[in-house]
Amino acid sequence: MYQKKSLIYVHIVFIVFSFSILTDAEEQPIAIFHAFDQSYNDVSNFVCELARQGYSHVQIAPAQRSNPREPNEWFYRYQPVEYGKIEGRGSDNDLKNLIDKAKSCKPHPIKIIADVVFNHMASSVEFNLNSFPEFKEQDFHKPCSINFNDGNKDTEINCWLGTLPDLDQSRENVRNVQKAHLKKLIDMGIGGFRFDAAKHMPENIVREYINFINTESKGTTWNYLEVIQDGDTSANDYRDIAAVTDFILYSSMKNVFVFGDLRSFPPKDIPDSRSVTFGQNHDTIRKLNPIFAINPYDDISDAHLADAFVLARESGTPLIFNEDNLVPYIPFGVTFRRIMHDRAKEGKNVKENILRVVDSPTILIMERGAEGFFVLNKALGKFDIPVLDMTQTNLDGCYRELRNNFTVHIQKREGDTKFVSRWATRARGGMEVHGRDALYFIREPIELCP
């Protein structure tokens, strides 16, 4: 089984940018850092470095007292024992200190998203229904097996998840206990919520909880729902309640990054610009879920390239798994996304558009209006062309690559044609991209392209 390593999953980026302050707390996140199974004290140590990179939110491990059987096994955090206590990855004080530290970060504050597990309790292998002090036996559904393809959601909502006892949210006591947990976190300053296993709870109950959060927080939290589609459940069943996880985009990207042709992009996604997007998350990683991983990558570097792509897009809410932030280009993708966000607020055009200027199955080029562009090479070998025609694009002028700090000049020649006249040096135009790499370019004053 996976053993949690004592690492601070953060890549410190020494860049100085003038970022605007994120204004409304309920504004859609720019990017979420998933501090997966990390202690609140550990996250406090690096949360402000995440702010420097451009992250707006950090998602933490579930706060409630959980199954203590093996503290180093992450999945026990998703087996609640008692909602009235904060215990497992930190105490009340530890969580409050993290929230306060995050709010003080410069150049902009970070908001903390709490992961809440309301569908079920800890495994009946270790606990019986009398082991949970806040509930009585009648607060649980009777054990039964889930059928994901019987044409209705009855078993998904009313049956146990294997050995995990399923709470009955039609019971007033269950809702009151869980609302008290939400209110406690809101009063501590939590800036958002992720609802684990949302598809296993009735839609009206999930909506009631989201409405409760919005009322108690005065609309200052950003919330989303984990909805893994199956034969009976669609993300569309829940996306009018809150943002949902985009497993459709995940699968569509994976098919292309592993087997396909990048000329087929853009990939299929949930038609909602709020949807939470990811190259991988804790449910899809084989080392975390040796048996139950959802459609995992064999080569983790393909997942990292998918991360790079979701960060480059205008749409979606990228969620970056903590270990992925160690990949050299990922923090710069977050920075790129923050800059595009700020320029959009200034009224500049940052519309995403996949360009067809290179006929290659392994190269992807995306412009963000005239303000930046993104290049990805999924091949093992370097891509190198001496001439690149950019006439049919919005790009024009001087651009700087964030990680390698070199400049590219796109300029007009005779008539209305535009070409890349400078790629890193005056000696060459066209494009050169190393294998398995991603590059992020931002528009700069022309003086930076001598």
N, C-alpha and C positions, 0 to 999 in steps of 0.2 A: 504493500500500500504506500501511497505517497506520504512522505514525511515532510512536514513544513520546515523549510530552512530559515535560519535566522538571518535574513537579508533585508536590506532596505532597497525596495525595488524602485529605484529612481535614478535616472541619468541626469546629472547636474549639467545644465547647459549655461555656459558663460557668454550670454548675449545680452546686450542692453538695448531694449526697445522702449519706446514711449507708448505704453498701453493705456487705453481709456478705462476708467472704472466701470465695472459692470453695474448697471443701475438697478433695475427691478429684480428682486430676489426670485420672482416667479418666472423670469425670462428663461427661455429654453437654454440649456447648458451649451457652452461652446464645445467642450469635451469633458468627459467624466473619466477620472482615474479610478479604476477598481482596485482598492487596497485589499485584495483578496486575502481573507483570513489573517490579516495582520493585526497586531495589538494596537490599541488606540494610542498608547505612548509612542510606539514606533512611528506611526503615521504622523504624530505631532512633530517628530524630529525632522521630517522632510516636507511637510505640507507646503511650506512657503517656497521651496524650490519648485514645486509643481506650479505655483502661481507665476513664478518667473518664466516657466516654459509656456504658459498660456492656458493651463487648465482652469476651468471655472468651478468644477465640482469634484468631490471625492466620495466614492461609495464605500461604506465600511461594512464589516462583518455584522451579522445580526446581534442585537444588544441583549436580548432576554437571556435569563438563565437557561442553559441547555444541558443536554445529556453529557455528563462529565466522564463517560466511560473511558475514552482515550483522548485527552485534550489536544493532542497533535493531529488528530484526524479532522479535516475541515468539515466533513459532512455532518458531524455531531452538532455543529453550530446551527444546523437546519433541523434540529430535533428539540423543540422547546420543552421545558419543564415548568417554568413559571415566568409569567410576563411582568409581574410586579417588581422583579429584581433585574438589575443590569449586572451581568456577570459572564465571564468567558474570555473575552478579548479586552476586558478592562472594566473598571468600576464606574459608578456614577461620576466620581470626580475626574477619572481619566477621560471619560467621554466629554464632560463639560470643558475640561482644559483643552481638548482637541478642537472643539467647536469654537471656543474663544480664540485660540491661536490662529485657526483658519480665517476667522473674521478679521484678524489684524494683519494679514499678509499683504505685502506690496509686490508689484504695483497695483494689484487688485485683490479683493478678498476672495477666499475660497468658501464654498458652501458644502456642507456635509449631507450626503444622502444616506438615510438609514434603510437597511434591508430588514423587512418585517416578514415573519413566517407565521401566518394565521390559519392556514388550511388544516394543519395536523400538529400532533404532539410527538414526543420522543417514542422510540420503538418499544413495542409491547414485549420484545425479547428481554429488555431490562426493566420495564415498568409495567404495572397494571393500571387500570383506569382510576384506581384510588391513590395513585402516586402523584397526582397533579393537584396541589392544594387549592387552586382557584376554581376547579370544576368538579362536577358530580358525574356519575356514570351516564345520566340521561343527557348530558351535554355533548355526547358523542353519537355518531352514526354507528349502526351495527356493522360488523365486518362483512365485506363482500368483495368480489373481484371486479376490476375495471375492464370494460370492453370499449376500446377506442374506435370501433368501427360498426356499432350497432344502430347508427342513424339517429341517436339522441345523446344528450350529455348527462343522463341520469346517473350512470355509474361513475363517470368522471367526477361528479359533484358529491355524490353520496357515499362512495366506497372508500375504504382505506387505501393508502399508498403502500401496498405490501404489508409490512408490520407496523406502519405508522398510523396510530388512531386518528380518525378523521373527525374534526370538530363540526358540530351542527350549528351554523351561524343563525339558524332560525330561532335559536334559544337566546333570550334576552341577556342572560348571564354571560354567555360567550361574547356577545357584542359589547357588553359593558366592560368586561375585562380587557378586551382588545382595544377598545377606544381609550381606556385609561392608559394603556401602554403608548398609544399614539400621542395622547395629550402630554404625557410625561416627557417624551422626546421633543415635542414642539416647544414646550416650556423651557427646555434646555437650550433651544436655539437651532434645532435641526432644520435644514433647508430643503429637504425633499425626502421622498420615500420610494423604495422599490418594493412591490408586492410579489413575493415568491409564490409560485404555483397558483397564479391568479385564475387560471382556467379551471381549477378544481374547486372554486368557490362560485356561488350564484352571482350572476351579473348585478342583480339589484343590491346584494350585500356589498360587493366591491364598490359600486357607485355610492352607497351610503357611507362607506368609510372615506372615500375620496371627498365627498361633500362635507363630512365631519372635519377632515383635515383642512379643507379650504376655509371653513368657518372659524375653526380654532386658530389657524395661522393667519387669518385675515388675507388669505390668498397669496401668501408669500412663500409657498413651497412649490417645487417642481416634482411631479410624481410620474412613475411609470409602472407598468405591469409586465411580469414575465408571462408570456402566452406562447407556449410551444404548440404549434398546430398539429392536429392529428386528423383522423378520418371524420371525427364528429365536431371538432372545434376549429374555428377560424379566428385569426387575429381581428378580423372585422367585427366579431361579436363583442369585442371589448374596446376597440380604439376610439369609440365615441365617449368612453369614460375617462381615459387618460392615454398617454403614449404607451406603445407596446414594443416588445422586443421584435426585431425584424429577422426572424429565422428564414424568411423567404429570400431576402437579400443574401444572407449567409450562404445558403445552399447554392444560389445562382452564381455567386462569386466563386465558391469552391469549385464548381464544375468547370469554370473557365481557367482558374489559376492552376488547377491540377491537370486537366485534360484538354482544355479548349483553346480558343483563338480570341485574343483581346480585341480583334476587330468586330466581335459580336457585342461588345459593350455599347450602351449601358445595360447592366444586369437588371433582372426583374426584382422589384421590391414591393413593400407595402406602400400604397399610395397615401402616405402621410409624412410630411416633412419633419414631424416630431419624433418619428420612430427611432428606437435605440438600435444603432448599427454597430457591428463588430466583426473583426477578422476571426476572433475566437473569444469564447468566454468559458467560465468554469464548467459549464455543462458539455462542452465540445472537446475538451482536452483529454486525450487518452490516458495520460499519466495520472490524472486526477480521478478518472472514471474508467478503470481498465475494462469493465464489462459494459457499462451503460452510457459511455460517451456518445453524444448525438452527432453522427456524421463527421467524425474527427478527421483532421488532416494527418497524412503519414509523414509529410515533410513540413515541419513547423514553420519553415521560412516562407512557404506559400501563404500561411495564415498571416505572417508579418506583412507581406505585400498587400494582402487584403486590408489589413489595418491601415496601411499607407493610403490606400484608395479611399476608404471611408473618411479619413481625415481631410483628403483633398476636396471632397464633394461639398457643394453648397447645402444640400439637403441632409436630413438625418441628425441624430445626436450620437456622436461616436462614444463608445465605451471601450477603454483601453485596459486590458488585463495587466496587472502590475508588472509581471516579468517582461511583457512586451515593451515596456518603456525603456528597457535596457538596449533595445535594438537601435543602432546609431541614428537612423533616419526618423524614428517615431516621434521623439520629442520635438523635432523640427517640423513635423507635420502638424503637431499641436500648435506650435508658434505660427505657422502659416495660417491655420484656421482662425486663430485669434486675430491676426492682422486682417484677414479677409472680412471677419465680423466687424472690426472697427471701421474699415473702409466702407462697408455697406451702410453703417450708421451715419457716415459722412455723406451719404447719397451717391456714392460711386457704384459703377456697374461691376458686380462680382458674379454674374450669372455663370453657372457651370455649363460647359459645352465640350464634349469629347470631339477632338479634332481628327480629321481624316487626312492629315498631311504626310503620313508615313504609311506605306503599305507593308505592314509586318505583323505577323500573328503574336509577336512577343513584346511589342512596344505599344504603350498607351500614353497619349498626350491629351491633357485636359486644360482648357483655359478657364480662368475665372474673370470673365469680362476682359478688360484691358489691364487689370490690376495684378495679375499673377498667372502662373501656369505650373503644371505638375507633369512630370515625366516618370514613367515606370518601365523597367526592363525585366521581364520575368525569365528571360533566357539565362543560361549559365555564362555565355560569352558576351563580350563587349559589343555594343551596337555602335557603328561608326559610319556616318555618311557625310560627304564633303559639302553638299548643297541641300538646303532645306527651304522650300518655298512656303511662306506664311501669308500669302496674299489674301486667302479666304478666311482670315482670322481677325479677331479684335486686337491682337497683340501688336504693339508698336513701341519702340523706344528701348530703354535700358532696363534690364532685370538682373537681380542678384540672387544667386543660389544660397539658401540660408545656411546649410551645413558646411559646404566647402568654400563659401564666400568668394565665388568667382562670378564674373559678369557676362551677360549675353546681350548683344545688340541686335535688335530686329529693325531694319530700316528699308525705306523705299529705294528702289533703283529706277530704271527707266519706266516711265508711265506710272501705273498704279501697282506694280508688282512689289512685294515685300519679301525679303530673304533674311536669314540669320547670317549677318556679316561678321559677327564676332562670337566665338564660343570659347570663353576663358582667356584667349589671347588674340591679338590682331592677326596672328599668323594663320588662323583657321576660322572658317565659318561652319555651317552645317550643324551637326550634333554628334556628341560622343557620350555614351552612357554605359557604365560598367554593368556587368551581369548581376542579376538579383539585387538591383538597387532602385531607389526612389529618390527623386530630386524635387525640391520645392523652390520656385522662383517668385520673387516679389518685385513689383515695379518700383524703380528708383529714379532720382533725377538724372538727366542725360549726362551730367558732368561725371558721373561714376563710370561711364563707358568711354574712356579716352580713345 
